[in-house]
Amino acid sequence: MGRPSRRARTLLMTVGVLAVLAMLFVMFAGFWTDWLWYRSVQYSSVFTKTLWTKVGMFAVFGLLMSAAVGLNIWIAHRLRPPLSAMSLEQQSLDRYRMSIAPYKKWVLLGVTALVGLIAGASAAGQWRTWLLWVNSVPFGKTDPQFGEDISFYAFDLPWYRFLLSFGFAAVVLSLLAAALVHYLYGGLRVTTPGARATAQATGHLSVLLGFFVSLKAVAYWLDRYGLAVKSGDFKATDNWTGLKFVDANAYLPAKTILFCIAIICALLFFATIWRRTWQLPVIGFGLMVLSAILIGGLYPAIVQKFQVQPNEQAKETPYIKKNIKATREAYDIDDSQVKDYSGTSKAGKEQLRAAADDTASLRLLDPNVVSPTFQQKQQVRGYYQFPAVLDVDRYKNKDGREQDTVVGLREINTDGIPEKNWINEHFKYTHGYGMVAAKGTTVDKDGAPAFTEQDLPPKGDKGKYEGRVYYGEKTNQYSIVGGPQKELDYADDSGEKTYTYKGNSGVNLSNPVNRAAYAVNFNEPQILYSGAIGEGSRILYNRTPKERVEAVAPWLTIDGDPYPAVVNGRIKWIIDAYTTSDNYPYSSRTTLGDTTEDSLTDGQRAVLARQNRVNYIRNSVKATVDAYSGQVEMYQWDKKDPVLKTWMKAFPDTIKPKSAIGNDLMDHLRYPQDLFKVQRELLTRYHVKSPSQFYSGSERWQIPDDPTRKGNAVPPYYLSLQMPDEKKQTFSLTTTFNPNKRETLGAFMAIDADPRSSGYGKIKMLRLPSNTTVSGPSQVQSKFNSDPAIAESLNLLKRGDSEIEYGNLLTVPLEGGLLYVEPVYVRGAGTNYPRMRKVLVTYGERIAFEDTLGEALDKVFDSEGAPSEETDPGEQPEEPPASGDASVREALNNVQEAYDAGQDALEKGDWKAYGKAQEDLKEAIREAQDAEEAAKKE
């Protein structure tokens, strides 16, 4: 085609320059927007400290790797032999030497730069390891094997292992590069007769091999300590961590011997500088490999086979004891109490009935079921939404008494916007509005929540507060607020109310550079030129509470369930955060993602931990995110946690002291669910302190499956509860256990979840006798479902295409026995939300299925069925007479007729007739329910 013209060359050069500038601006936009965001939340120190740490690690280790490889390439080139007597092998390499000769310096720079970039990028990813090491704080506890402070394993050992791996990489790359240069210039020969290597090449490569073997000696020495945090299989547990008998008596001495052998072997390699022969170091290296096989592999296998297996329990008992102690300390379950509990009661009916009212505030409003009811009754507009699982909190009622409350925020739902476009999605529909709250222990006469805070604008017992929700769990896209474009605040009968954001959250877009950066970052060019952006416009993003706390504290693991509370006239998201480690000696590891799954998470609320496998965890930080301003505040909750103290040294002034938590906020803090789930999983095995019981597994428990939602573990429940040794109710988290591979009840567990209580975080477990058959949750649910009278009543409720939904099956220890309470919801035909219609209660062998909790308790503890010493536990209660007279049948026929009429109208497209049929259906259902109640009274 010929040489391009001057104009074409100029055009190509211009295009190339513009492409490079565009790439640089894209890189700059990502960096600049991150800096602006951290500055907007007033955590710029986290950004800069993290950035400079990464840059420093990149530079230092990148330069070290480049220097190591480059120096050895230069040395190998300097030690090249004269090329006067060329062999055939060297003649064939001559063209390669000639081709790179003019570019030797550039090749050297290119190779060293490449390895430096790779090593630097890998080292930058270890910024957490460096900060933990350089800021480490002692635990004040030592491991039982070596007597080292726990901080050595948690902070020092990971850093030493990183340095060791970096050293291995540097030596291996230097060895390969030096060997290649020696071969290229004749220092090493493969096919030529005679000496295979010159004296210079032999000395150079021997030194490098000596460094490699020296590093192997260091590795053997660190492996000794690594045994204390090594995971492995063991009969007593699937996640054993720490030394066992074979480790302490075979592997540990083997590592020490191999360390000594490696030192001798390294000295032999270094001696080659003077001896100029590889005979002795090769022999030494071979002996080291053979020793590693015999001493490090075969000998431990012999010890395991002939010393441990014949009497494993006796041999392993000291190590099991160490593992139990360390695991209980690492998961903060060392002060948990286990008490025997009979599971049966000798109390009289009056005492039991009175105790049922005083022992627990039995929550009938299930936060896992009633979200559709909140949605139906309090959504107000289609562009609002509630979370699928609501939250349980505590608020004071009109009498000043604290009551369990189910709460949810009315967040924005962009999928429900009537007309979707860029302006509506990002400028107009920007925020939700208001908290909705309902009593946890009661419902209204229609079975719907008894709301204590509702409607728009909000009204109820929360008083005046800033109800606009710009930051929430469902708010996952950016909004641009505060500028010329008005936002929709809320709508009422008089029309839409508009609003302009007055907070200082987000990043100001008045700067054209900022606008261009965000246009690139969000891939939205309209941000650059839209007239809807002007003076005062601010862009809000990273709007979920979890991602905001994760961003400002990347060293924390965030709980999967943030919850809202009205605090000092503001809606605050409260987030529990954890410090974790996977290097606590002798403490067994667990996988957070698996441990925190239950029947409600479905993979959505499980902890997605940065360190997924851990063997140490503390709820060390309580954080809040303001729903209006997005302001993040973090408070030191665990003052003793050395991991948090270490991070606070690394990032000073980011965590506020515990004393800064105000009284209003303290009222709404609670013990976190995810930590509780981790602890209960460990307590299935580690509730026992006896090594023999731990080894045999005879006392092992399991977490029962949720009987109402098949396929996963039952979730823990928040409940105000009075344990048998307590004098008053305490806000608690509760769960149950089954004996291993059985469905009966093995134990009941509760933890004090009230931060104002002196017993906060105290775990109490009631252990049922192993020779009794107290029903577990699955058996209780099966008992409910198989009762003929209950089954008939449920069939009546299901008429007219209604659906039955079971609420939380609550378990309460009561006067020596166990009380089970379960609300039953009906999702009626013509409605799409559940209403509580019945309450199932059982105590011992007595079952009640009534309209209210009071009626069910009265029936269970009536004079005919009150449990006593003489009560036969196998005796079945007398079945109540079945209801269903002519009036009930007639009402049910009306329900069916109205339903059929509605379906016919729907098929014909007659919407007027369909609407009338739905009204008739509602009326018929109401009449059927009234008829059923009248039949019962008869």
WOPEMO-V304549 format. One line per field, one symbol per residue. ss: DSSP state (a for helix, b for strand, c for the rest). phi: phi as a letter, one per 30 degrees, with the letter a starting at -180 (. if undefined). psi: psi as a letter, one per 40 degrees, with the letter a starting at -180 (. if undefined). A space follows every 10 residues. Layout:
# WOPEMO-V304549
ss->???
phi->???
psi->???
This chain:
# WOPEMO-V304549
ss->cccccaaaaa aaaaaaaaaa aaaaaaaaaa aaaaaaaaaa cccaaaaaaa aaaaaaaaaa aaaaaaaaaa aaaaaaaacc cccccccaaa aaaaaaaaaa accaaaaaaa aaaaaaaaaa aaaaccaaaa aaaacccccc cbccccccba aaaaaaaaaa aaaaaaaaaa aaaaaaaaaa aaaacccbcc ccccccbcaa aaaaaaaaaa aaaaaaaaaa aaaaaaaaac bbbbccbbbb bcccaaaaaa aaaaaaaaaa aaaaaaaaaa aaaaacccaa aaaaaaaaaa aaaaaaaaaa aaaaaaaaaa aaaaaaaaaa aaaaaaaaaa ccccccbbbb bcccccccaa aaaaaaaaab cccccccccc aaaaaaaacc cccbbccccc bbbbbbcccc cbbbbbbbbc bbcaaacccc caaaaaaacc cbbcbbbbbb bbbcccccbb bbbbccccbb cccccbcbbc ccccccccbb bcccccbbbb bbccbbbbbc ccccccbbcc caaaaaaaaa accccaaaac cccccccbbb ccccaaaaaa aaccccbbcc ccbbbbbccb bbbbbbbbbb bccccccccb baaaaccccc cccccccccc ccbbcbbbbb bbbbbbcccc cbbbbbcccc caaaaaaaaa cccccbcaaa ccaaaacccb ccaaaaaaaa aaaaaacccc aaaaaacccc bbbcbccccc ccbcccbbbb bccccccccb bbbbbbbbbc cccbbbbbbb bbcbcccccc ccbbbbbbcc ccccbcaaaa aaaaaacaaa aaaaaaaaaa acbbbbbbbb bbbbccbbbb bbbbbbbccc ccccbbbbbb bbbccbbbbb ccaaaaaaaa cccccccccc cccccccccc cccccaaaaa aaaaaaaaaa aaaaaaaacc aaaaaaaaaa aaaaaaaaaa aaaaaaac
phi->.jdddedddd dddddddddd dddddddddd dddddddddd cibddddddd dddddddddd dddddddddd ddddddddcd ddcdcddddd ddcddddddc edcedddddd dddddddddd dddddcdddd ddddcdcddi bcddccidde ddddcdeedd dddddddedd dddddddddd deddcjdbbc cddjddbddd dddddddddd dddddddddd dddeddddbd cadaedadbd bjdcedddcb dddddddddd dddddddddd ddecdhbcdd dddddddddd ddddddbdde dddddccded bddddceddd dddddddddd chcdcdcbbd bdibbcdddd dddddddcda dddcddddcd eddeddcbdi bdccacddcd ccbbbddddi cdbdbcbacd cdbddcdebd addddcbccc adajccbbdd cbbddciced dcbaibddbl cdidadcdcd badcccbdbc bicdddcdda bbddkdccab ecdcdicdcd dddddddddd dchbddddbd ddcaeidbcc ahcdeddddd ddbdccccdd bdbcadbhib dcdcbdbbcb acbddidddb cdeddcdbdc dhiccddcdd cdcbbaabdd bcbbbddcci dcbbbdccdc ddddeddddd bdiccddddd dddddedcda dddddddddd ddddccdccd edddddidcd cbdddddcbd jaddddbdad bcdecccadb dbcbabbcde ibcddcabbb bdccddddce idcbbccddd ccbdddeddd dddedcdddd dddddddddi idccbcdddd cbdbhjcbcc bbdccbcddi bbbdbdcbbc bbbicdbbbb dbdedddddd cdddbddadd dddcdcdddd ddckdddddd dddddddddd ddddddddid dddddddddd dedddddddd dddddddd
psi->eihiiddddd dddddddddd dddddddddd dddddddddd effddddddd dddddddddd dddddddddd ddddddddei iifdghiddd ddedddddde defddddddd dddddddddd ddddefdddd ddddeihide iiiedeeiid dddddddddd dddddddddd dddddddddd ddddeedhid ehiaheiidd dddddddddd dddddddddd dddddddeeh iiiiddiefh hiiadddded dddddddddd dddddddddd eedddfiedd dddddddddd dddddedddd dddddedddd fddddedddd dddddddddd efedeihhii hdeiieiidd dddddddddi ghhdhheede dddddddedd ieeiiiidhi ihahihadee ihihhhiiig iigddehdhh iddddeddge iahiihiihd eiiaeeeiig hehiihiiia eeahihehge hidegeiiih ieadhiihci iadeahhiih heifiahhed hddddddddd defgddddeh eehahehihh igeidddddd degeeihhie giiiihhfei hhhhhhiihi iffhhehiii hddddeiaee dfedeihgid gdhifhiige hhiihhedee hhhhhhdhee hddddddddd giedhiidee hidddddeii hidddddddd ddeddeeieh ddddddedei iihiiheegi eiihiihhhh ihideieiih hihiiiiiih fieihdihhi hheheeidfh ehhhhhhiie eifhhidddd dddddehddd dddddddeif fiihhhahhh hhhhfeahhh hhihihgihe ifiihhdihh hihbehiigi didddddddd fiddehiade hheehhihhi ihifaddddd dddddddddd dddddddeeg dddddddddd dddddddddd ddddddd.
